[in-house]
Amino acid sequence: MIIQEKAVNNQNKTEGTPYRILQTLIDKQASGRLVVQNPLDPSIHWRIYLGNGRIHYASSAMGYAERLNYLFGRYLPNHKSTLPPEINDDYQYLCELWQKNNFSFQEIRAILAKFTQEALIEILSQNKAFCYFEHTVGLENLLLYLNLKKLMLPVESKVRCWWQLRKLIASPFQRPLVTNRSQLIDLIDGQLGQFNPKLKNLNHFLDDQSCLYDLANKMDLSTLSLGTLLNPMIQSGAIAMGSYILPTNDHRPIVACIDDSASIQRVVKFTLESEGYRVISIKESLKALTALLNPKPDLILMDINMPDIDGYQLCGLCRKSSSLKDIPIVMLTGRDGILDRVKAKMLGSVGYVSKPFLPQDLVKVVNSYLECQKRTPVRVDRLNGEMNFDQQVN
């Protein structure tokens, strides 16, 4: 099928406005799959599945875990099941949940439609993109047959808002990176922080280099609201938007800390980053498996006593994951009985740190498992609160 837009190569890829290209396909009652590549970040792809000019489904072609975690938290907050650490096909995964009676037929159709609508907001708010059309649908269990105009009419304002943000934020898959820490802190402590109290934790969250989907999920915001809040920070130069694919110039060993205690997270982060490690803080055990995949840590510190999923269960799930099974896990806990240690060992942990602990003891344990990896101490600019490192940490 020929789409009247500017050709960019010899593989039927075209450069044009996604809305116009999609509308041309709909007018021709096309059946197949339209792939949309973001020219501002070529690692980001989207797909729209069509049948006789109607929309069967739309989604990203990568980053399934990050996006689904956000969408479940946003639109299905009462759905408590943990997403698997590896999702190769989000449509298939959602259909499997329906087939396992997690959702009724009406519910799964509503979910697929909502997720499709969110994807189309991201696609249609792009001014230019690289697109190519494949004459294959590639979906099983076709549950939707949507009219584009009826689907998008209720969210036209969101498309317009994202359109205005596109010069600074190419996609919610991009990662906000701190470029001027002191300026960022001044902005958060000033009028921006007063306008939205949720920004108070932004400085801490940005250290994880999460994409906007993950960051919005952690802060309980929509990606559009978060993008709007980040806009003045990007314009000021305090933050720059990085690619979805993380750069490889940061060679610090990564330690993931899974603990619902904010004080423990602060101490672990300060202690280990002062020793040359990069620390990823994860407070919600339900989201841990997904968060551990990108970036993948070299070692995991895991609290045993956590809500929703305790450390024993989470450790067992990590050991069943092909991507996480070989990563050493050290348990952080107030339990110090022999049976507790044996149980943790049987589930796959390699070590055990009892609370309360001294920061230097934590460093010793982490070094013992990562001593072969090169570390370069980094400067810690600022702590939220004062700490006495001669005292034990509970």
C-alpha positions in Angstrom: 0.0 0.0 0.0 1.4 3.4 -0.9 1.1 6.2 1.6 1.6 9.7 0.2 4.3 10.9 2.5 8.0 11.5 2.2 10.0 8.3 1.7 13.1 8.0 3.9 14.6 4.7 2.7 14.0 1.8 0.4 12.2 -0.4 3.0 8.8 1.1 2.6 9.4 3.4 5.6 7.9 6.8 5.3 8.3 10.0 7.2 5.1 11.9 7.9 2.4 12.8 10.4 1.2 9.6 12.1 -2.4 10.9 12.2 -2.5 11.5 8.4 -0.9 8.2 7.7 -3.2 6.3 10.0 -6.3 8.1 8.6 -5.2 7.2 5.0 -5.1 3.5 6.0 -8.5 3.8 7.6 -10.0 5.4 4.6 -8.6 2.6 2.5 -10.1 0.1 5.0 -6.7 -1.5 5.3 -5.9 -4.6 7.4 -2.4 -5.0 8.9 0.0 -3.3 11.3 1.3 0.2 11.3 4.7 0.6 13.0 5.6 4.1 14.2 9.2 5.0 15.1 9.9 8.1 17.1 12.6 10.2 15.2 13.7 12.0 18.4 14.4 8.6 20.0 14.8 5.8 17.5 14.7 3.2 20.3 11.0 3.8 20.8 8.4 2.1 18.5 4.6 1.9 18.6 2.2 -0.5 16.7 -1.3 0.0 15.6 -3.3 -3.1 14.5 -6.0 -2.6 11.9 -8.8 -4.7 10.4 -10.9 -3.3 7.5 -10.1 0.2 8.6 -11.0 -0.4 12.3 -8.6 -0.5 15.2 -8.0 -3.9 16.9 -5.3 -2.7 19.3 -2.4 -0.2 19.8 0.6 -0.5 22.0 4.3 0.1 22.3 6.7 -2.4 20.6 9.1 -2.3 23.6 9.1 -1.4 27.3 6.0 -3.6 28.0 6.8 -4.0 31.7 7.3 -0.3 32.4 4.2 0.8 30.5 1.9 -2.0 31.8 3.0 -1.3 35.4 2.0 2.4 34.9 -1.3 1.5 33.2 -2.3 -1.1 35.8 -1.5 1.4 38.6 -3.4 4.2 36.9 -6.5 2.4 35.6 -6.6 -0.9 37.7 -5.4 0.1 41.2 -7.3 -2.7 42.8 -5.7 -5.4 40.7 -3.1 -6.7 43.1 -1.4 -9.5 41.0 2.3 -9.0 40.3 3.3 -8.5 36.7 5.9 -11.1 35.5 9.4 -9.8 35.2 9.5 -10.6 31.5 6.6 -9.8 29.1 7.2 -10.5 25.5 3.7 -9.5 24.2 1.4 -7.3 26.2 -1.7 -8.2 24.2 -1.1 -11.9 24.8 -0.4 -11.3 28.5 -3.7 -9.4 28.9 -5.7 -12.0 27.0 -4.2 -14.7 29.2 -5.4 -12.9 32.3 -8.9 -12.9 30.8 -8.7 -16.6 29.9 -7.7 -17.3 33.6 -10.8 -15.5 34.7 -9.0 -12.5 36.2 -11.3 -10.3 34.1 -14.7 -10.7 32.6 -15.2 -10.4 28.8 -16.6 -6.9 29.3 -13.7 -5.9 31.6 -11.0 -7.1 29.2 -12.5 -5.2 26.3 -12.7 -2.1 28.4 -9.0 -2.5 29.5 -7.8 -3.1 26.0 -9.7 -0.1 24.7 -8.3 2.1 27.5 -4.7 0.9 26.9 -5.2 1.4 23.1 -6.4 4.9 23.7 -3.4 5.8 25.8 -1.0 4.4 23.1 -2.8 6.4 20.4 -2.4 9.6 22.5 1.3 9.1 22.4 1.3 8.2 18.7 -1.0 10.9 17.3 0.6 13.7 19.3 3.9 13.3 17.3 4.3 15.9 14.6 6.6 13.7 12.5 7.5 10.0 12.7 9.0 7.2 10.6 6.2 4.8 9.7 5.9 1.6 7.8 2.9 -0.7 7.1 2.9 -4.5 7.3 0.1 -6.5 5.7 -0.2 -8.8 8.7 -2.3 -8.3 11.9 -0.4 -10.8 14.1 -3.0 -10.8 16.8 -5.0 -13.8 18.2 -8.3 -13.3 20.0 -9.5 -10.2 18.2 -11.7 -8.5 20.8 -11.9 -4.9 19.6 -13.2 -3.3 16.4 -12.8 0.4 17.3 -13.7 3.6 15.4 -10.7 6.0 15.6 -12.7 9.2 15.9 -15.1 7.9 18.6 -12.2 6.4 20.6 -10.1 9.6 20.5 -12.8 12.3 20.8 -12.8 12.2 24.7 -9.0 12.6 24.8 -8.4 15.3 22.2 -7.3 17.7 24.8 -4.6 15.3 26.0 -3.3 14.8 22.4 -3.0 18.6 22.1 -1.2 18.9 25.4 1.3 16.2 24.5 1.7 17.9 21.1 2.9 21.0 22.9 5.3 19.1 25.1 6.9 17.1 22.2 9.8 19.6 21.6 11.1 18.8 25.1 9.7 15.3 25.8 9.7 12.9 22.9 7.9 10.1 24.8 7.1 8.8 28.3 9.7 6.1 27.6 12.4 8.8 27.8 14.4 9.1 31.1 14.8 12.4 32.9 18.5 12.9 33.8 19.8 15.5 36.3 22.2 17.9 34.7 22.2 20.6 37.4 21.5 19.3 40.9 21.6 22.6 42.8 19.3 24.2 40.3 16.9 21.3 40.5 16.8 21.4 44.3 16.1 25.2 44.1 13.2 24.6 41.8 11.7 21.9 43.9 12.2 23.8 47.1 10.7 26.9 45.5 7.4 27.6 43.9 7.2 24.3 41.9 7.4 22.3 45.1 4.8 24.4 46.8 2.5 24.0 43.8 2.7 20.2 43.9 3.9 18.6 47.2 4.6 15.3 45.2 7.6 17.0 43.7 9.4 16.9 47.1 10.5 13.3 46.4 11.5 14.0 42.8 15.2 14.6 43.5 15.4 11.2 45.1 13.5 9.4 42.4 15.5 10.9 39.6 18.6 9.1 40.8 17.2 5.8 39.5 17.1 7.1 35.9 13.7 5.7 35.5 11.6 6.4 32.4 8.6 8.7 32.7 6.2 5.7 32.9 8.1 4.4 36.0 8.5 7.8 37.5 4.8 8.7 37.1 3.9 5.4 38.7 6.1 6.0 41.7 4.8 9.6 42.2 1.1 8.6 41.6 0.8 11.1 38.7 -0.3 10.7 35.1 2.6 10.9 32.6 1.0 14.1 31.2 0.9 15.8 34.6 4.5 14.7 35.3 5.6 15.9 31.9 4.0 19.3 32.5 5.7 19.6 35.9 9.1 18.7 34.4 8.7 21.2 31.6 10.1 24.2 33.4 12.9 22.1 34.8 13.9 21.0 31.3 13.7 24.5 30.0 15.9 25.8 32.8 18.6 23.1 32.1 18.2 21.4 35.5 17.0 18.2 33.7 17.7 16.7 30.3 15.6 14.0 28.7 17.7 10.9 27.9 17.0 8.0 25.6 15.0 5.0 26.7 18.1 2.9 26.1 20.4 3.7 29.0 23.9 5.0 28.1 26.7 2.6 28.9 29.2 5.2 30.2 28.2 4.7 33.8 30.1 1.6 34.8 29.4 1.6 38.5 28.1 -1.7 39.9 24.4 -1.5 40.5 22.9 -2.4 43.9 19.1 -2.6 44.1 17.6 -2.1 47.6 14.1 -3.4 48.1 12.7 -2.0 51.4 9.6 -0.1 52.3 11.5 2.0 54.9 12.5 5.4 53.6 15.1 5.8 56.3 16.8 2.5 55.3 16.7 3.5 51.7 18.4 6.8 52.5 21.2 5.2 54.5 21.8 2.5 52.0 21.9 4.9 49.1 24.3 7.4 50.8 26.5 4.6 52.2 27.0 2.6 49.0 27.1 5.5 46.5 29.9 7.1 48.6 31.7 3.8 48.0 31.3 4.0 44.3 28.1 2.0 43.7 25.0 3.0 42.0 21.9 2.3 44.1 18.4 1.7 42.8 15.7 2.2 45.5 12.6 0.1 45.3 9.9 0.6 48.0 7.0 -1.4 46.6 7.5 -5.2 46.5 4.7 -5.7 44.0 6.6 -3.7 41.4 10.1 -5.0 42.3 10.3 -7.7 39.6 9.7 -5.2 36.8 12.0 -2.6 38.3 14.8 -5.1 38.6 14.9 -5.7 34.8 16.0 -2.2 33.6 18.6 -1.5 34.7 19.6 -5.0 35.9 21.5 -4.9 39.2 24.7 -6.7 40.1 23.4 -7.4 43.7 20.0 -7.1 45.4 19.4 -6.1 49.0 16.0 -7.3 50.1 14.0 -6.7 53.3 12.0 -9.7 54.5 9.2 -7.9 56.2 7.3 -6.1 53.5 3.6 -5.7 52.7 1.9 -7.5 49.7 4.9 -9.8 49.0 7.5 -10.6 51.7 11.1 -11.0 51.0 11.0 -14.8 51.1 8.4 -14.9 48.3 10.1 -12.2 46.3 13.5 -14.0 46.6 11.8 -17.2 45.3 10.3 -15.3 42.3 13.7 -13.8 41.4 15.2 -17.3 41.4 12.6 -18.5 39.0 13.3 -15.6 36.5 15.8 -16.4 33.8 17.0 -12.8 33.9 17.4 -12.5 37.7 18.2 -16.0 38.8 22.0 -15.5 38.9 22.0 -12.1 40.7 23.1 -12.5 44.4 20.5 -11.6 46.9 21.3 -10.4 50.5 18.5 -10.3 53.0 18.0 -7.2 55.2 15.9 -8.0 58.3 15.4 -7.8 62.0 14.9 -11.5 62.2 18.1 -13.2 63.3 17.0 -16.8 64.1 18.7 -19.8 62.7 15.5 -20.9 61.0 15.1 -17.6 59.3 18.7 -17.8 57.9 18.1 -21.4 56.7 14.8 -20.4 55.0 16.4 -17.5 53.3 19.3 -19.7 52.1 17.0 -22.4 50.8 15.1 -19.8 48.7 18.3 -18.6 47.1 19.8 -15.8 49.1 23.6 -15.7 49.4 23.8 -13.5 52.6 22.0 -12.0 55.5 22.4 -8.6 57.2 20.6 -8.2 60.5 19.0 -4.9 61.6 20.2 -2.8 63.2 23.4 -2.6 61.2 26.3 -0.2 61.0 26.9 1.3 57.5 30.5 0.0 57.4 29.2 -3.5 58.0 26.8 -3.1 55.0 29.8 -1.9 52.9 31.8 -5.0 53.9 29.0 -7.4 52.9 28.4 -5.7 49.6 32.1 -5.5 48.8 32.5 -9.3 49.5 30.1 -10.1 46.7 31.1 -7.4 44.2 34.8 -7.0 45.1 35.9 -8.1 41.5 34.1 -5.1 40.0 35.8 -1.8 39.7 34.4 1.0 41.8 35.1 4.8 41.7 33.8 6.7 44.7 31.4 9.5 43.8 30.6 12.7 45.6 27.3 12.9 47.3 26.0 16.4 47.0 23.1 16.5 49.5 21.2 14.4 52.0 17.6 14.9 53.0 18.2 15.0 56.8 21.2 14.4 59.1 22.7 11.1 59.9 25.1 10.0 62.5 27.1 7.1 61.1 28.5 6.2 64.5 25.0 4.9 65.3 23.4 1.7 64.1 20.7 1.9 61.5 17.4 0.3 62.4 
